[in-house]
Amino acid sequence: MSGSRIVALGHYQPPKVLSNDDLAVLVDTDDEWIRTRVGIRTRHIAEGESLVDLATEAAQKALAHSGRTAEDIDLVVVATCTAIERSPNTAAAVAARLGVRAPAAYDINTVCSGFSYALATADHAIRAGAARRALVIGAERMSDTLDWTDRSTCVIFGDGAGAAVVEAQEEGAEPGIGPVVWGSQPEKGDAVVITGWDPVISQQGQAVFRWATTQLAPLARQACERAGIDPSELRGFVPHQANLRIIDAIARKLGLADAVVARDVVDSGNTSAASIPLAFSKLVERGELSPGDPVLLFGFGGGLAYAGQVVRCP
């Protein structure tokens, strides 16, 4: 069995930007209140673009950056919690748009940890010989789930997508995607819920904050251990972009003084399963990470589920 590696990334965000001042017109809030509590300044909101549109745009960019074509792909995985259509699933719809022929195609929903789950399943499929080259996408239209009169949620979330092209690597090469550490605390799953046919998101913010800041750093460290790397050797850390205070608390506990830490939440808000590939792609595009750099990806949130792995930067 060979390992797998990420060969390229791509991302997409809808053009409409909603600032904190814009939200202050809708609900009782202001820029200082939002930035102090969650660190967000702006978020992107989709208008006239579907979830499949967002996912396809990101996937097209990842394919273009990889030098591969749709004909090279035999597995499409989409991580999302905001799909409206039950069938065909989002992965199949994206594959049809791209012209991918006869792929294995499935969606995965572990909410904010979805991309790391999806990346792990693609890695496992490639290692087992069930796939050769995969498109792994995190895409969300979180605005579809928002109550725009609830300031505890409408100020937090945004829309967007990120994608990775993942392929098998030669035998004997250092794994480009390390072993996953994943799990959940289902007994606390009601801390973040999206319910109903006309779905609305709600969360117990303080409970999620305490869980994330007290229990996740050891799990992130475990992902490094499984990859045979000390956290001090990391060149990048891309956690789920939930909240700036959570991101900084985990990074501080891991001792990541020399690593580039993704803080895309400031400009994009919380984009759930899209947040990790979106932030990762931006760091690579800006040249803040170099090919081969070890980067820890770590997703967490609804479920309460978590997943993380160390990858090598494309």
Summary of the structure (lengths in Angstrom):
residues: 314
radius of gyration: 18.0
end to end distance: 21.1
largest distance: 57.8
contacts: 1229
relative contact order: 0.20
helix: 41%
strand: 26%
